[in-house]
Amino acid sequence: MESVLNAFTVDVEDYYQVSAFASVVTKKEWPSFESRVERNTRKILDLLDEHGTKGTFFILGWVAERQAQLVREIESRGHEIGCHGFSHDLVYNQEPALFRQETLRAKCFLEDTLGKAVVGYRAASYSVTRRSLWALDILVEAGFTYDSSIFPINHDRYGIASAPRLPFELQLRSGASIREFPLTTARFSYLRLPVAGGGYFRLFPYQYTRFGLERVNRSERAPAVFYLHPWEVDTKQPRLNGSLLSRIRHYTNIDRCEQRLKRLLRDFKWAPMGSVLERMDLPRVSVEKLA
C-alpha cells in the first residue's frame, strides 16, 4: 500500500516567546533574552536534509524581521514559508484591527524578503477558536489561501471540538473560502486524541504518536500534520520560571525529542503543507457549523 503524504511543519519562534510563559516574560523583555532560534532551526533543517524531507516553516514576524537571512536560508533549502503572525498574541485576545495590522506586517515582510507570495498561515497557539472565526475573513482578505490554526479538540487555550478532523474547505459568511488543515487527531470510538506533535509528541511515548498517525493514514487514507518548535530540540535553553503546568508542558522530555524526531522522519512520508493540500479534493464546510 502506497504511503500517504503527510504535512511536516515547524512553528519558528524562540523559547521565551511561547504562550505558556507570556505571564512571566513581557514582549518588552524579548530583546534582552539570548536568541537561540537560529541555531535550533538550523538543527531541524539539517535533520530534514539528512532524511530528504521538505516541510513548511511558519515564521513569527518578530523573528523574521531580526533573522531575515534565516528566512532566506529556509526557503533556499527547499522548504515552504508560512506566516505565524507577528507578536504571538492569541488571536481571540486581539481586536480585529490589530490582528489585521500585525498579520499584514508579518506577511509583507516575509514576501519582501523572499520575493514571492506567502499563502499559508498558522495562529499563535492555534488560537482560531469560536471566539475568533472572524480572523479567517481577514486572512482571505490578506491573500492567504490556506490556514492551519484549528485544533479539533477541547483544550484550555485552544480548540474547536466540533470542527472536522481532516482537511476541508471552509466557506465563510462573506462568500469567500479558505482551505483548512486542522491539527491531527486520531479517532478512537467517540474520542479524539491529539497526535499532531508538539507537547503531545514529548509528553507521551513515541509509540503513541506513531500509532495515531498510522491510524489516520491507514484506516482513513488521509494525510496528517505534524508540528514542533525549534526550542523543542534545545536541551540547553535557559529555564524560565512559569507555572508548574507551563513548565511541565514546555520542558518534559526535551532531551528525547530529537531522537524521536529522527524516528518520525524515517517512519512516515512528509512534504510541505501546501503540496499536500494541492493533491486533495476537499469537502466544503460552512463556517456556521463551527460557530
Order of alpha helices (4+ residues) and beta strands (2+ residues): beta-alpha-beta-alpha-alpha-beta-alpha-beta-alpha-beta-beta-beta-beta-beta-alpha-alpha-beta-alpha-alpha-beta-alpha-beta
